[in-house]
């Protein structure tokens, strides 16, 4: 083969390689092609000085992170300390307030008699019960304070109650009758929203009863409420175990069926208590009562209806009564102050007894709205 032909073949192979290099492989953008044609520069190895600087930067970053963590811990500790101090000051303030109230009730004179004539008020608010603020002991003490006050022109029983315990109501009723027999100072019952059942029992002993036109008055009756769970425990497979000494000792058990003779006996107890209520109202109100067959059925009336039935003597209010007597409002509350510790302990004892299932000592029979 001649030299010219061999040179032509070499040129053709070089052209083929050159063509393959530019036609084969992925397509490149102009920017990528220019970048590929540029000579590659080798990265210089880091010098000893730059490595030392890198280690210093890492050390500073770690130190900064540690400082931030320490600052966060300190902030949280200060916040926790502030809350602890706050709750300690709050607890101390509550203790001081309770002690101040106790000392004031023991050594102060909250019932100091005003120098001019006024109405001596005794408050009956809420359910009447031996463990409630409307207990006979507290009401009777207030009545005697107001009665003995020389400048109290009248004793006012300020009532807002749905009733309650028959025994507590009877005690207050008898005390009012006793005071009426001892002197000529009038005792007036003023009914606010509700004066029903045991609350009206008390009011019936007063010389006069007044109420608002929309007050609820009456409900002269007796109530006992319970439930029967005997079928429920049978369905749940629960066995009721009651051990009694006495044939009828457990006849009010809500998990036992009430026999006809037990129901009849219990109705006699209710009727007897109701009779006592009726006799007390008739004695206190006398001829002012209107003969009406619905009067003692447990119905409750408005103040206007009660006036027509003779259950009250007038439509008025406590402030209006004071203005009628003195020309302005002159009231002084003789109701004994509640001891905060005693009230708290009683409430705690009641809740604890209900929690463990200890039955209450209060009478199940009530002069009270259902």
KOLMI-943648 format. One record per residue (C-alpha): residue in one letter; x, y negated, z. Coordinates in steps of 0.1 Angstrom, whole numbers, padded with zeros to 4 digits, always signed. Each point is the difference from the previous one (the first is absolute). Last residue first. Layout:
BEGIN
AXYZ;...
END
This chain:
BEGIN
X-0890-0182+0948;X-0009-0031+0022;X+0008+0007+0036;X-0015+0010+0033;X+0022+0031+0000;X-0001+0036+0011;X+0033+0017-0005;X+0012-0014+0033;X+0037-0009+0000;X+0026+0025+0013;X+0014+0005-0034;X+0010+0035-0011;X+0037+0009-0003;X+0007+0009-0036;X+0037-0008+0000;X-0004-0030-0023;X-0032-0012+0018;X+0018+0000+0033;X+0030-0018-0015;X-0023-0027-0015;X-0017-0006+0033;X+0032-0001+0020;X+0015-0025-0025;X-0030-0022+0002;X+0000+0001+0038;X+0037-0007+0001;X-0003-0030-0024;X-0029-0015+0020;X+0019+0004+0032;X+0031-0016-0014;X-0019-0029-0015;X-0020-0007+0032;X-0033-0014-0012;X-0011-0033+0014;X-0031+0000+0022;X-0031-0016-0016;X-0006-0033+0016;X-0002-0020-0032;X-0008-0036+0004;X-0025-0020-0021;X-0010-0036-0001;X-0014-0009-0034;X-0018-0034+0001;X-0032-0015+0013;X+0002+0019+0033;X-0029+0025+0000;X-0013-0002-0036;X+0035-0003-0013;X+0011+0031+0019;X-0029+0020-0014;X+0008-0013-0035;X+0036+0012+0003;X-0011+0035+0011;X-0026+0004-0027;X-0038-0004-0003;X-0032+0019-0007;X-0019+0007+0032;X-0013+0024+0026;X+0011+0034-0013;X-0016+0034-0001;X-0034-0015+0001;X-0012+0017-0032;X-0003-0034-0019;X+0035-0010+0011;X+0014+0033-0011;X-0014-0005-0035;X+0017-0034-0003;X+0033+0014+0014;X+0000+0029-0024;X-0012+0034+0010;X+0014+0034+0009;X-0021+0031+0002;X+0008+0026+0028;X-0036+0010+0006;X-0005-0022+0030;X-0018-0029-0016;X-0018+0020-0027;X-0031+0006+0020;X-0004-0038+0006;X-0011-0016+0032;X+0018-0034+0000;X+0026-0005+0026;X+0000-0032+0020;X-0020+0017+0027;X+0031+0014+0016;X+0033-0004-0019;X+0023+0014+0026;X-0022+0027+0014;X-0013+0010-0034;X+0035+0002-0014;X+0012+0021+0030;X-0029+0023-0003;X+0005+0006-0037;X+0037+0008+0005;X-0007+0024+0028;X-0026+0017-0022;X+0026+0004-0028;X+0024+0017+0024;X-0028+0024+0010;X-0009+0006-0036;X+0036+0008-0010;X+0004+0025+0029;X-0034+0016-0010;X+0013+0003-0036;X+0030+0019+0013;X-0022+0025+0016;X-0021+0006-0031;X+0031+0004-0022;X+0014+0025+0025;X-0032+0019+0000;X+0000+0001-0038;X+0036+0013-0002;X+0027-0022-0015;X+0024+0019-0021;X+0037-0002+0011;X+0028-0020-0016;X-0014-0034+0012;X+0003+0012+0036;X-0029-0018+0019;X-0012+0033+0015;X+0033+0009+0015;X-0009+0001+0037;X-0034+0016-0006;X+0006+0034+0016;X+0026-0011+0025;X+0037+0008+0001;X+0012-0007-0035;X+0026+0014-0024;X-0001-0013-0035;X+0018+0018-0029;X-0012-0011-0035;X+0012+0024-0027;X+0008-0016-0033;X-0007+0019-0032;X-0003-0031-0021;X-0036+0008-0009;X-0008+0008+0036;X+0017-0032+0011;X-0023-0020-0023;X-0032+0018+0011;X+0006-0009+0037;X+0010-0036-0007;X-0030-0019+0014;X+0005-0037+0006;X-0007-0024+0028;X-0019-0032+0007;X-0019-0009+0032;X-0021-0031+0000;X-0023-0018+0025;X-0025-0027-0007;X-0008-0037+0002;X+0014-0012-0032;X-0007-0036+0009;X+0015-0031-0016;X+0019-0007-0032;X+0007-0038-0003;X-0014-0017-0031;X-0021-0027+0018;X+0028-0005+0026;X-0005+0013+0035;X-0012-0010+0035;X-0007+0021+0030;X-0011-0014+0034;X+0001+0010+0036;X+0024+0028-0008;X-0007+0037+0007;X-0011+0007-0035;X+0034-0012-0013;X+0018+0031+0015;X-0024+0025-0018;X+0003-0022-0031;X+0037+0008-0001;X-0007+0037+0007;X-0023+0002-0031;X+0004-0032-0020;X+0013-0035+0003;X+0016-0007-0034;X+0011-0031-0019;X+0000-0025+0029;X-0023+0008+0030;X+0000-0025+0029;X-0010+0014+0034;X-0008-0026+0026;X+0005+0003+0038;X-0015-0028+0019;X+0015-0011+0034;X-0028+0004+0026;X+0016+0024+0024;X+0005+0035+0014;X-0028+0018-0019;X+0013-0011-0034;X+0035+0013+0010;X-0014+0034+0008;X-0019+0002-0032;X+0031-0009-0020;X+0020+0027+0018;X-0027+0027-0007;X+0001-0008-0038;X+0038+0001+0000;X+0001+0034+0016;X-0028+0013-0022;X+0019-0010-0031;X+0032+0018+0011;X-0020+0031+0008;X-0019+0000-0033;X+0032-0003-0020;X-0002-0019-0032;X-0017-0029-0015;X+0002-0017-0034;X+0018-0030+0015;X+0002-0038-0004;X-0012-0014+0033;X+0009-0032+0018;X-0013+0005+0036;X-0004-0035+0012;X+0001-0010+0036;X-0016-0034+0007;X+0010-0034+0015;X+0036+0011+0006;X+0014-0027+0021;X+0001+0020+0032;X+0015+0031-0015;X-0012+0030+0020;X-0023+0012-0028;X+0026-0004-0027;X+0025+0020+0019;X-0026+0026+0009;X-0011+0004-0036;X+0036+0004-0011;X+0007+0028+0024;X-0032+0017-0011;X+0010-0002-0036;X+0035+0014+0006;X-0013+0029+0022;X-0029+0008-0024;X+0023+0004-0029;X-0001-0022-0032;X+0037+0000-0004;X-0001+0037-0006;X+0008+0030+0022;X-0031+0000+0021;X-0021-0005-0031;X-0023-0026-0016;X+0009-0002-0037;X+0010-0035-0011;X-0003-0034+0017;X-0015-0009+0033;X+0014-0034+0010;X-0007-0017+0033;X-0007-0037-0003;X-0004-0025+0029;X-0019-0029-0015;X+0013-0034+0012;X-0001-0026+0027;X+0031-0021+0005;X+0033+0008+0017;X+0008+0030-0021;X+0005+0033+0019;X+0033+0017-0004;X-0006+0032-0018;X+0035+0003-0016;X+0016-0004+0035;X+0036+0011-0004;X+0018+0025+0022;X-0011+0034-0013;X-0014-0010-0034;X+0028-0024-0007;X+0026+0025+0012;X-0014+0026-0024;X-0002-0024-0029;X+0036-0012+0006;X+0012+0036+0003;X-0017+0009-0033;X+0014-0030-0017;X+0035+0007+0013;X-0002+0036-0012;X-0012-0011-0034;X+0028-0026-0002;X+0026+0027+0009;X-0013+0023-0027;X+0002-0028-0025;X+0035-0010+0011;X+0011+0036-0003;X-0017+0004-0034;X+0018-0031-0013;X+0034+0010+0014;X-0003+0034-0016;X-0010-0016-0033;X+0030-0024+0002;X+0024+0029+0007;X-0013+0020-0030;X+0006-0030-0022;X+0035-0006+0014;X+0008+0037-0005;X-0013-0001-0036;X+0021-0031-0008;X+0031+0016+0015;X-0005+0032-0020;X-0004-0020-0032;X+0031-0021+0007;X+0020+0033+0006;X-0013+0013-0034;X+0009-0032-0018;X+0035+0000+0016;X+0006+0036-0011;X-0011-0008-0035;X+0024-0030-0001;X+0029+0021+0014;X-0007+0027-0027;X+0000-0027-0027;X+0033-0015+0014;X+0017+0034+0000;X-0012+0007-0035;X+0014-0034-0011;X+0033+0007+0017;X+0003+0034-0017;X-0007-0016-0033;X+0027-0027+0007;X+0025+0027+0008;X-0008+0018-0032;X+0005-0033-0020;X+0034-0005+0016;X+0012+0035-0007;X-0008-0005-0037;X-0030+0015-0017;X+0009+0018-0032;X-0005-0021-0030;X-0028+0010-0022;X+0011+0011-0034;X-0011-0021-0028;X-0016+0015-0030;X+0007-0016-0033;X-0031-0016-0015;X-0016+0019-0028;X-0025+0017+0023;X-0012-0034+0014;X-0005-0013-0035;X-0020+0031-0009;X-0021-0004+0032;X-0008-0037-0008;X-0009+0010-0036;X-0023+0027+0012;X+0012+0035-0002;X-0015+0031-0017;X+0010+0032+0015;X+0026+0024-0016;X+0010+0005-0036;X+0000-0026-0028;X+0030-0021+0011;X+0023+0028+0010;X-0012+0022-0028;X+0008-0026-0026;X+0035-0005+0013;X+0006+0037+0000;X-0013+0003-0036;X+0021-0029-0011;X+0030+0016+0015;X-0008+0032-0018;X-0005-0018-0033;X+0034-0017+0004;X+0017+0032+0007;X-0016+0016-0031;X+0012-0030-0022;X+0035+0003+0014;X+0000+0038-0009;X-0012-0009-0036;X+0028-0026-0005;X+0027+0023+0014;X-0009+0027-0025;X-0013+0034+0009;
END
